[in-house]
Amino acid sequence: MPRLFCQDHPGVAALEARVVDSRPGAVLLDRSPFFPGGGGQLPDRGTLEWEGGLLAVVRLVPDGRGLWHEFDGEAEPHGMVMARIDGVFRNLMCELHTVAHVANSIVYREFGGALLTGAQLSADGTFRVDFDLPDIDPDRLRSLGGPINDALRQDFPIRTFRMPWSEAEATSGMFRSKSVSPPPQEDGTVRIVEIIGLDRQACGGTHLETSGAARPIRILKVDNKGRQNRRIKIGLAET
């Protein structure tokens, strides 16, 4: 699908957009502030406002032309609409995704380049990350709370940029998942999220501007999920 507006303008919570296609219960917009979900990050919540009223977006479906916004009912908005995301929920997803990258970077460094086997952010302020870590003492993983919180306190700046897919593929550590990776864009690039001074990796999600904008965390649970998979559940300290 085309490049997501939210990846280049993560601070824009509302914008006016034009309906370029519609069907009962869904519209395709020429641009949208919504993140459709992916990489463990939940899709944005929000509304579409038009001359016919206010519609709550219940699903976001990417296709080759852009992002379909689905809602309950048979309405077919047309012309211009105001697309608005839930800024509080978006910020929570940015916070959790940023902390997940910090945790990923520390595990990758401390455990010999261990790869991610799964991740899921949750609306309750927690997330889980799974790693290919056979024969690891769970207590070592439970002790990661200190290094993660230390990295958050250091307040590393965060930036995103585009890199040719072939260059990213040839760069060690740029793709951290054992099974999936962000797809290349139409121009043959991939989006990189860099926590300057700590980590950089391919990612399509939304993030904070600095690591210090995230709240402290605590390790909630460490589980064995199969012979090689280890799951770490992490929550914001006040959750």
PyMOL commands that set and color helices and strands:
alter all, ss='L'
color gray80, all
select helices_A, chain A and resi 5-8+87-110+138-142+145-153+165-169+211-213
alter helices_A, ss='H'
color red, helices_A
select strands_A, chain A and resi 14-23+26-29+46-50+53-63+66-71+80-85+116-121+126-132+158-164+189-195+199-202+217-225+229-236
alter strands_A, ss='S'
color yellow, strands_A
deselect
rebuild
show_as cartoon
